Structure formats: C-alpha cells, structure tokens
Amino acid sequence: MAHYSIKELEHLSGIKAHTLRIWEQRYQLLTPKRTATNIRYYDDADLKNLLNVAFLYQEGYKISRIAQLSPEQVAHEVLQLTQAELGQDQFISQLIGAMVAMDEGQFERVLSRAVLQMGFPRSVRQVIYPFLQKIGLLWQTGNITPAHEHFISQLIRQKMLVAIDGQPVTRTAEAPKVLLYLPEGELHELSLLYSHFQFRAAGFRTLYLGQHLPLEDLIQAARQFQPHYLCSVFTATPPRDAVAAYLTQVLEAVPTAEILVSGFILQTMQQRLPERVTYFACLEDFEQWLAKFQAVPA
C-alpha cells in the first residue's frame, strides 16, 4: 500500500499543506494513518478523494459544502462537471487518479478528451509533460511501482503513435533528414516519440529507430540514410562520464550530421559537449529551434 506524506499530497493536488491541515482539522476531509513508529501518512483512497475535492474546490465549490459530501458523492459531482470542458489542472488530476487506480478506461478517456479538446501538441505541452513531472515524485518515493510506470507509458505511447501515423508522409526532396534513436540500454521513449511527431509536422524526412540501439547499428544506419541530424534522449545511459566520448565517436563516424540531444544526464554538462552537438534543456528550447523550419503543406 502506498504511503503519502502531506507534502506529497500538496505536490499532487496543488493544495498547500497548510490548507490541507486546516481542512483535516476543521472538516475531517483527510484521515491520516500512522505507522508503527507513529509517523503520519495517507493512502491511495485519501489521495483519490483529495484529487476530487481539489477539482471541486478549483471549480468554485466552497470547502464547507464539499465537506458535507461523502467520497462517493464528491466523485459523482466531479463526474457531472467533467461533462463540460476541462482545464489543464483538471486533466492532470484525473490522470493521476486513474494512474493510482490503474484504471485503463478512465486514463484513456481523460487522455483522449485532452487531445480532442486541446489538440495533440498542446495536450503534450500542457497535460502530458506536467503530469509526468508531477508523478516523478511518486517514483522517487516508491509510492508507485514499475507496473504503474509501464501502465501509463504504454497508454501515452499509443496516443503518440496514433498522432504520428495520422500525419501526411509527403516530403520534398530538399527537406532535411533526421534519424531518431535511443542509445543502447536506454528505454525511455516518450520524449523521442514526441520529437518524431514534431519533426514530421515540420516537414522533415525521418528515420525512427527507437529504443536500445547499439552504436555500430546507429553508425551503419546513418551512413546509409545520410541524415542532416541525429536526435536522441539520454535519460539513464550512457553514463555521465562516458557521454562526451560517446558523442565524439558518433560525430567522427557520421561527420556530416549534427546531434540534437536532451535528457537528465546532460543537465550538468551542457557546457562541455563537443561541437556540432545541440542540447535542449526543455521542450520549449526544442520547439524554438524547430520553429526556423517551415512545415511542408499537407
């Protein structure tokens, strides 16, 4: 069973810990449990109910009114409200709730609705990325398991594949070419998939080679495809002390290409990267770089 601290509830719900304590004392909206060593914690049911309470509160409900409702009634009110258009915070809260419950149908409905309402690029920027950042805390504290990570990653991955597949493939002969891949041992694919979507929308000719690509296979594919750019994400590999040597080896083997790269490992070493390597610290950096290319009309 997951154990959440009040600071984790604050992070996930957007309601300050001080306010949560007041709600707990005055309205009994939360009922903390205690460990064998007398440390207060909250469980999955508390989190799911709080996300619903926060949703109603953000919609203008008075907390005194919400406190009079049972968790089932709160959930029903949320369901009624979600028939209307949702905002960014509401989408994120509902995704967190569906993830904690491992409710595939609910997760899919919320994600599909975000894409339909906001469009795919905006839903990625304003819902999917912030959602992944919020639940990063849960991974760090062990409140969600690798099964939760695989559950949400595969559903988001499916959405991205559908969006990519729905784009026209027509490209001009002069369009720049980009090869997208993850290095050997790297499996975190969502950022790379979204980059693929963006490159295709901008009119690039793309070659997507996906996860866990050995260096010799990358070099062979690059020599055949002759890309102008190689695009990758370094989240867990290669090791930080081996990054510069890895990039240098790729650049020497593919001398006509530039490398476009992002990822956690590079955050502290962007000033020491080789020439012909462009590092994107965030999604906005990548989109600004990409904006100089004109999209090919469909």
C-alpha positions in Angstrom: 0.0 0.0 0.0 1.3 3.5 -0.9 2.2 5.9 1.9 1.9 9.6 1.1 3.2 12.5 3.2 1.2 15.7 3.4 3.9 17.4 1.2 3.4 14.8 -1.5 -0.4 15.4 -1.3 0.4 19.1 -1.8 2.5 18.4 -4.8 -0.1 16.2 -6.5 -3.2 18.1 -5.7 -1.9 21.7 -5.9 -3.4 22.5 -2.5 -0.9 23.9 0.1 0.0 21.6 3.0 -1.1 24.4 5.4 -4.6 24.4 3.8 -4.8 20.6 3.9 -4.1 20.6 7.6 -6.9 23.1 8.2 -9.3 21.0 6.1 -8.2 18.0 8.1 -8.8 19.6 11.5 -11.8 21.6 10.7 -13.7 19.4 8.2 -12.2 16.0 8.6 -11.6 15.8 4.9 -8.5 13.7 5.4 -7.9 11.0 8.0 -4.2 10.3 8.4 -3.0 6.8 9.4 0.1 6.2 11.5 3.0 3.8 11.0 4.3 1.6 13.8 6.7 4.4 14.6 3.9 6.9 14.8 4.6 8.7 11.5 1.5 10.2 9.8 0.7 9.1 6.3 -2.1 8.9 3.8 -3.1 6.1 1.4 -4.4 5.8 -2.1 -8.0 6.3 -1.1 -7.1 9.6 0.6 -5.2 10.7 -2.5 -8.1 9.9 -4.9 -10.6 11.6 -2.7 -8.4 14.7 -2.3 -7.9 15.0 -6.0 -11.7 15.0 -6.4 -12.1 17.6 -3.6 -9.4 19.8 -5.2 -11.2 19.5 -8.5 -14.4 20.8 -7.0 -12.6 23.5 -5.0 -10.9 24.8 -8.1 -14.3 24.8 -9.8 -15.6 27.3 -7.2 -17.2 24.9 -4.7 -17.0 26.1 -1.1 -15.0 23.7 1.1 -17.7 23.8 3.7 -20.2 22.4 1.1 -17.7 19.8 -0.1 -17.1 18.6 3.5 -20.8 17.7 3.7 -20.5 15.2 0.9 -19.3 11.6 1.1 -16.4 10.5 -1.1 -18.9 8.8 -3.4 -21.0 12.0 -3.7 -17.8 14.0 -4.3 -16.8 11.6 -7.1 -20.3 11.9 -8.6 -20.1 15.7 -8.6 -16.8 15.5 -10.4 -18.3 13.2 -13.0 -21.1 15.6 -13.6 -18.7 18.5 -14.0 -16.4 16.7 -16.4 -19.1 16.5 -19.0 -18.1 20.1 -19.7 -14.8 21.4 -21.0 -11.8 20.7 -18.6 -8.8 22.8 -17.9 -5.1 21.8 -17.6 -5.1 21.1 -13.9 -8.3 19.1 -14.0 -6.9 16.9 -16.7 -3.7 16.3 -14.8 -5.6 15.5 -11.5 -7.8 13.0 -13.3 -4.8 11.3 -15.0 -3.2 11.0 -11.6 -6.3 9.4 -10.1 -6.6 7.0 -13.0 -3.0 6.0 -12.7 -3.2 5.4 -8.9 -6.3 3.2 -9.5 -4.6 1.6 -12.6 -7.9 2.3 -14.4 -7.1 2.0 -18.1 -10.5 3.0 -19.3 -10.5 6.2 -17.2 -6.9 7.1 -18.2 -7.7 6.5 -21.9 -10.9 8.6 -21.7 -9.2 11.6 -20.0 -6.2 11.4 -22.3 -8.4 11.2 -25.4 -10.5 14.1 -24.2 -7.5 16.3 -23.6 -6.2 15.6 -27.2 -9.6 16.3 -28.7 -10.2 19.4 -26.7 -6.7 20.9 -26.9 -5.1 19.3 -30.0 -2.1 16.9 -29.7 0.8 19.3 -29.4 -0.9 21.4 -26.8 -2.1 18.4 -24.8 1.5 17.2 -24.7 2.9 20.5 -23.5 0.1 21.4 -21.0 -1.1 18.0 -19.8 1.2 15.0 -20.5 4.6 16.6 -19.7 3.3 18.3 -16.4 1.6 15.1 -15.5 4.9 13.1 -15.9 6.8 15.7 -13.9 4.2 15.6 -11.0 4.3 11.8 -10.7 8.1 11.8 -10.8 7.9 12.5 -7.1 5.9 9.3 -6.6 8.6 7.3 -8.4 11.3 8.8 -6.2 9.4 8.0 -3.0 8.3 4.5 -4.1 4.6 5.2 -4.0 4.1 3.9 -7.5 5.7 0.7 -8.8 7.4 -0.1 -12.2 4.0 -1.5 -13.1 2.4 1.9 -12.8 5.1 3.4 -14.9 4.7 0.8 -17.7 0.9 1.2 -17.5 0.9 4.9 -18.1 3.9 4.9 -20.5 2.3 2.4 -22.8 -1.0 4.3 -23.0 0.7 7.6 -23.7 2.9 5.8 -26.2 -0.1 4.5 -28.1 -1.5 8.0 -28.3 1.7 9.3 -29.7 1.9 6.5 -32.3 -1.6 7.3 -33.5 -0.8 11.0 -33.8 2.4 10.2 -35.8 0.6 7.8 -38.0 -2.1 10.4 -38.7 0.4 12.8 -40.3 0.9 13.0 -44.0 4.1 11.4 -45.3 4.6 13.8 -48.3 8.1 15.4 -48.1 10.1 17.4 -50.6 13.5 16.1 -51.8 15.2 19.2 -50.2 13.6 18.5 -46.8 16.2 17.9 -44.0 16.7 14.4 -42.8 16.7 13.3 -39.2 17.5 9.9 -37.7 15.9 9.4 -34.2 17.1 6.7 -31.8 17.9 5.9 -28.2 21.4 4.6 -27.3 21.9 1.0 -26.2 20.4 0.5 -22.7 18.0 3.5 -23.0 14.3 2.7 -22.9 12.6 6.0 -22.0 10.9 6.6 -25.4 8.1 9.2 -24.9 10.2 12.3 -25.5 11.7 10.8 -28.6 8.3 9.9 -30.0 7.1 13.4 -29.5 10.2 14.7 -31.2 9.3 12.4 -34.1 5.8 13.9 -34.3 7.2 17.4 -34.3 9.9 16.7 -36.9 7.3 15.2 -39.3 4.9 18.2 -38.7 7.8 20.5 -39.6 8.4 18.6 -42.9 11.5 16.6 -42.1 12.2 13.3 -43.6 12.5 11.0 -40.6 14.0 7.6 -39.8 12.8 6.3 -36.4 14.9 3.5 -35.0 13.5 3.6 -31.4 15.0 2.2 -28.2 18.2 0.4 -27.3 20.2 0.9 -30.5 23.8 -0.4 -30.4 26.4 2.2 -31.6 27.6 0.1 -34.5 24.0 -0.2 -35.8 23.4 3.5 -35.4 26.6 4.2 -37.5 25.6 1.7 -40.2 22.1 3.2 -40.5 23.4 6.8 -40.5 25.9 6.0 -43.3 23.0 4.6 -45.4 20.4 7.2 -44.6 22.8 10.2 -44.6 20.9 12.3 -42.1 21.5 16.0 -41.5 20.6 15.5 -37.8 20.8 12.7 -35.3 18.2 13.1 -32.5 18.4 11.3 -29.1 17.5 11.4 -25.4 20.0 10.4 -22.7 17.9 9.7 -19.6 19.8 6.8 -18.0 22.6 5.9 -20.4 25.3 6.3 -21.4 27.0 7.0 -18.0 27.7 10.7 -17.4 31.5 10.2 -17.5 31.2 8.4 -20.9 28.8 10.9 -22.7 31.5 13.1 -24.2 33.4 10.1 -25.6 30.2 8.5 -27.0 29.2 11.7 -28.7 32.7 12.2 -30.2 32.7 8.7 -31.5 29.3 9.3 -33.2 30.4 12.6 -34.7 33.6 11.1 -36.1 31.7 8.2 -37.7 29.0 10.5 -39.1 30.9 13.7 -40.0 28.1 15.4 -41.9 25.5 15.3 -39.2 24.7 17.4 -36.2 23.5 15.8 -33.0 20.3 17.1 -31.2 20.1 15.7 -27.7 18.2 16.2 -24.4 17.9 14.3 -21.2 18.6 14.2 -17.5 22.2 13.0 -17.8 23.2 16.1 -19.7 21.8 18.7 -17.3 25.1 19.4 -15.6 27.5 19.1 -18.5 25.9 21.1 -21.4 28.9 23.5 -21.4 31.3 20.6 -22.0 29.6 19.0 -25.0 31.5 18.6 -28.3 30.9 21.0 -31.3 28.0 20.0 -33.6 26.0 18.9 -30.6 22.9 21.0 -29.6 21.4 20.4 -26.2 17.8 21.1 -25.4 17.2 21.7 -21.7 13.4 21.7 -22.1 10.6 21.2 -24.6 10.4 25.0 -25.3 14.1 25.0 -26.4 13.5 22.3 -28.9 10.3 23.9 -30.3 12.1 27.3 -30.7 14.9 25.6 -32.6 12.4 23.7 -34.8 10.4 26.9 -35.5 13.0 28.1 -38.0 11.9 25.3 -40.3 8.8 25.8 -42.3 6.2 23.0 -42.3 5.6 21.3 -45.6 1.9 21.9 -46.6 -0.2 18.7 -46.5 
